[in-house]
Amino acid sequence: MTERRILEGVTVIDFTRVIAGPYCTRMLADMGADIIKIDAIPEAGVVTRTAGSPGNNLGKRSIALDLKSAAGNQVARELIGGADVVVENFSPGVMDRLGLGYDDMRPDHPRLIFASISGFGQSGPHAHRRAYGATAHAEAGWLWVQQQAAKTEQPFAPGVTIADMAAGLSCFSGILAALYDRNATGNGQRVDVSLMDAQLSLLNEVAAAPLNEGTVDDWTPFRHPLHAAKDGYLTINIGSPLNWGRIAEGLGHPGTPMPGDSDAANALVGQWVAERTAEEAGRGLEQAGAPYGVSRSMPEAVEHPYFRERGMIVETDDPVDGSVRAINTPIVFSGAERGATTGPPLAGQQTRQILHELGRTDAEIDGLLDDGVTFEQTIPE
């Protein structure tokens, strides 16, 4: 495998925090982009990581800046001016008020790609609303979908912020498309991604009925039952008569006719699974070529040998804990490498290095540090 990375030579200025933005730029870093993270000035004497979780900040460098100061704002302008991409997830209007918005930067940097993630988009009557993933879960229908699938009396919150992850993925895709388009046109553009839009896009199948004069009854929740084995649970998708034959064979009942009613078919599969341990049931189903899944806890899932073989678990250095393990970007290339090369930085860990790259002398950097315009953090002893 070559060590080449697809986004080598692409510089990204990262103004993100929380989940969606750092998740997006982490994937760009995994493909070789130079991610320069702009962090707020942390409290002196307190070890502070860059904004967002460690796993979403692998492979990045950090500079801490006071963007409201003239000197700090100027540094940010210079960084943006030398970049290919800006990613930010402030509330709409914040970057404009800082004089660092798309319209501010575009005249002098027409090739710049400026990606923004927000709750309700960058324009329109709802753009002013502050939002987290939970907002989109509620207003874009995801909580209702879960309620219908689980047949509960009330909607309930998911265990993970799906809207944030979907928005991060959408922004990542949009940036790649804009970089491709720039090769053809020579021009950058604004990429506008919202949590609401990203969440709704995941519910395309569910939305088909109400969009076309259908009713709730025209949609059947995509939810397969979990079958209890002696020591765990399996999910088994019956699907077709052909697949039924494989399931019956794999669970020790070859030739059993498939019941015409899906509930009866699932009940029969449940009886067969109950006769075995999860490992026994899985082994038989695998040998018969039937699709199945053994329900695993998260600690069990991350130790699955499949993920180790696929390179989905990466381990890097970490300035706080020594090392950190995290999930890799799930895209494997035949002609390029992917994955983190460095651990998550502290806020301002590469401040001096980045300012040197902008042409600042040590004396000038010391002056910026003394004035509180910037901040440098070193790895604790």
N, C-alpha and C positions, 0 to 999 in steps of 0.2 A: 504493500500500500504506500502510495506517495504521501509525503508530509505536506504537500500543497493544500492550501485552504482556499475555497472559492471566493471569499470576501477579503482576501489579503489586499492591502492597499486602500481599503475603504475606512475612512475615519468617521466615527459617530460621536456626537456630543450628547450626552445622556443627562437630562434634567428630571429623571423619573424617580418615583418612590412608591411605596406600598407593594402592589402585586403585578398588575397588568403591564406597566411600563418596564420594570426590571426584568420581567419574564420575557418580554419582547427583545430587549437588548442583550439579554443573556444568550439567546439563540443566535443573534448576530455575532456575538463574541465567539461562540462555538464554531462559527464558520470562518473565523479569521479576521473579523473587523476589529480595529483598534477602538475600544470603547473608553471614552474619557468621561467619567461620571462627575457631575457638578454637585457637590454636597454643601449643605449649610454649615456654617461655622459651629463646630461642636463645643460643648462645655469643656473648658480647660481642666485637665487632670482626670477626666473621665474617659476611659477607653470606649470609643464610639465607632461602630461599624458604619459602612456606607448604607444609605437608605434602602430598605428592602431586606428580604431574608438572605442569609449567606448563600443558599442554593441558587438564588436568582441573580447573584452578582459575581459568579465565577468568571475569571478571565478579563476583568475590568481594571482600570486605573482610576484613582480618585483625586480630585483637587477640591479643596474647600474654599468657597468664596462668599463674600458678602455682596450679593448682587445689587443691593440697594446703594452701595457706595459707588462713587464715580470710577474709582480705580478698579474695583472688583468687576463692575459692569463692563469696563473696557477690556479686561482680560477675557471675559465671556464672549464679547464681540469678536475678539481676535481668534478665539478658539472656533467659534462658529464660522468665521470667514475662511478658515483653513480646512473646514470639514466637508464631507459629502452629505451627511445626514444629521439632522437634529431630531431627537425624540423627547417629548415632554408630556407630562400628564397633570399639569396644574389645571385649576379651574379656567375655563375660557376667559381670556382677557388679561390674565396675569403676565404672560410673556409680553404682551403688547404694552402693558403699563411699565414694564421694565425696559422698554425700547428694544426688546430682543425678539419680537414676534416675526411671523413670516413676512408680513408687508414691510417691516422695517429692514429685514435682511435681504429680501429678494432683489431690489434694484442693483445692489453691488455684487450679488452672488446668485445669478440666474440659474446656476446648475444645482443649487442647494435643494435637497429634499427635506421637507419640514413635516414631521409626523406628530400628530397630536392625538392623545387618548383622553376622552372625557366621558362623563355620564350620559349626556344628551346631545353631543355633537357641538360643533363650533359656531353654529348659527341657528336662527329660528327662535320661536317664543319659549322654548323649553331649555335653551342652552345655558341659562343662568343657574339652573338647578344643580345643587351639589348632590353627588351620588356615590355610593359604593356598590359593589357587586350585588349586595342584598337588595338594593333598590331595583335593579334590573331583573333580578329573580322574581320579584313581586309583580312589577308592572309589565314585564314582557311575557308573563304567563307560565314561567317555569314552576313556581310553587303550585299552581293549579294542576299542571301536568303530573307532578309527583303525587298530589292528593288523589287524582283520578286513578293513577296506577296502583297506589297503595290502598285505595278505597277507605280513606280515613274521613272523619267528620270535618276536620280542619286542615288547612294547608300547613306544611311544616318546612322548616329551613333545611337546606342540604348541608352535608358535612364539609363541603369544599366550595369555594367561590367560583363556580363555573363561568359566570359572566366575565370575571377578570381574566381567566385563562383564555377564554374565547376571544376577548378583545386583544390580548397580547399576541395571540396567534394571527388574528386578522391584521394587526398592525405590522407584524413581521412580514406577512405575505404582501401587504401593500407596499412596504419599503422595497422588497425585492422586485416587485413589478415596476415601481417607479425608477429604480436603478436601471432596469432593462430598457424602459422607455426612454430614459435619458441617453442611452447609447444611440437611439434612433433619432431623437429630436434635438439633443444637445441641451435640453432644458430640464430643470428640476420641477417639482410641484408640491402642493400641499397634500398630505395624506391625513384624512379626518376619520377617526374611528371612535365609535361610542360604545359604551357598555350595553346600552339598550339595543342597538342594532346587532351587535355581536351575539347577544343572548337570543334575540328573536330568530336570527339566522340558523341557530341550532335546532329550532322547533319547526323547521320547514314542513316536515311530514304532518305534524299535528295541526298546523295552521291551514293546511289545504282545504279542510272541510268548511270552517267558518269563512274563508276567503271566497268560497264558491257556493254560498247559500246552503251549506250543509248544517248539521246540528251536532251536538255533542255525541249522539249515538252513532254518527258516521265515522267516528274514530275509535279504534280499539287500542288501549294502552299496550305498548310494546314491552311486555313484562312476562318473562318466563318464570315458572315456579322453581323454587329451590327444593330439592329432594334430600331428605335426611338419611344419611348413611349411619352406620353404627357409631362413627366417631367424627362426623363432620357433615358438610352439605355439598351437593353438586347441582349445577345448573345444566340442563340438557334440553337442547332445542330439537323437538321432534320434526317439525317441518313437513316432510314428504313421506309417502309410503316407502320409498327407497331408503331414506334415512331411518325410518322405523325398523326396517329389517336389520340394519346395522346395530341399532340400539338393542333390539331383542337378542341378537346374537351375542353382543358384547356383555350383556347382563345375564347370560346363561339361559335364555329362553328362545332359541332360534325357531323360526317358523311360526311364531305366534301371530295370528291375524291382527292387523291394526284396528282398534275400535274406531267407529265412525265419528264419535263425539270426542272433541279435544280434551275435555275435562276427564273423561273416562280413560283416554290414552295416557294422560299425565298421571292419573291415579295409579294405573298399572305400573308405569315406570317407577313411581314412588315406592310401590311395594317391592319391586325388584332391587332397587337401590338399598332399601332398608335391610336387605339380607346380607349386605356386604359392608366392609369398611370403605372409606372414601378411596383409599389407595387401590383396593381390589376392584372397585367399580371403575375407577379411572383407567386402570391397566386393561381391563376387558374391553372397555369402550374404545380405547386407543388402538388395540389390536384389531378391532372390527372396523376401524375407520370412521367412527361416529364422533361428531363434535360434542365436547363437554367442557366443563370448567369446574375445578374444585375451589370452593370458597376459601380464601386465605385471609388472614389478618394482614395488616400493613407490614408489621415486622416480618411475617412469613413471606409476603409477596416480594419484598426487596431482596430477599435471599434466594429467590427462585433461580435455579441454575440457568434457565433460559435467558434471563436478563444479564447474567454474568457473561454468558457466551456472546450475547449481542453487544456487549460494551455499554449497556444502559446505566451502569453504576460507575461513577467516576470518583476518584479520590484526589484531592489536591491539598497543598499546604493551606494553613489558616493562621492568621496573625494572632488570634485569640486562643484557640483550642489546639493549635499545632497542626491538625489536619481536619478536613471535612469531607464527608461523602455526600454525593448529590446525584440526582437523576440527570442523565445525558440528554442532549437533543435527539429526538427519535427519527432522524433522517440519516440514512446510511448511503454514502456515495461510493461508486466503483472507482472514481478517479480523483478523489479528494478526501482529506481527513476531516473529522469534526470532533468537537469536545473541548472542554476547558483545559487550558495550559497553566493557569495560575489560580490561586484561591481568591476569595472575596477580600477586597481591600478595606482597611480602616478609612473612615472619612478623612480625606486629606493626606493619605499615605504617600501618594506620588506628587504632591503639590510642587515640590522643588524641581523634580524631574520635568514635569509638564511646563512649568514656567521657563526652565532652561530651553526647552524646545521652542518656546515663543521668542526666544532671544533675550530674556531677562538675565542680567548679571547676578552674581551672588549678593552683591551689595543692594541691588534693587529689590531682590527677593526678601532680603532681611528687612528692608524698609516696609514692604507690604505686610510682612509678618508682624512687625512692631506696631503698625498702624491698625491691626485687626482686620485688614482687608482680606487676608487669606490666613490659612492655618495649616500646620504640618503635624501629622501624627506619626510616631514611630512605633514599631512593634514592641510591646512591653517585654521587659526582661523575664 
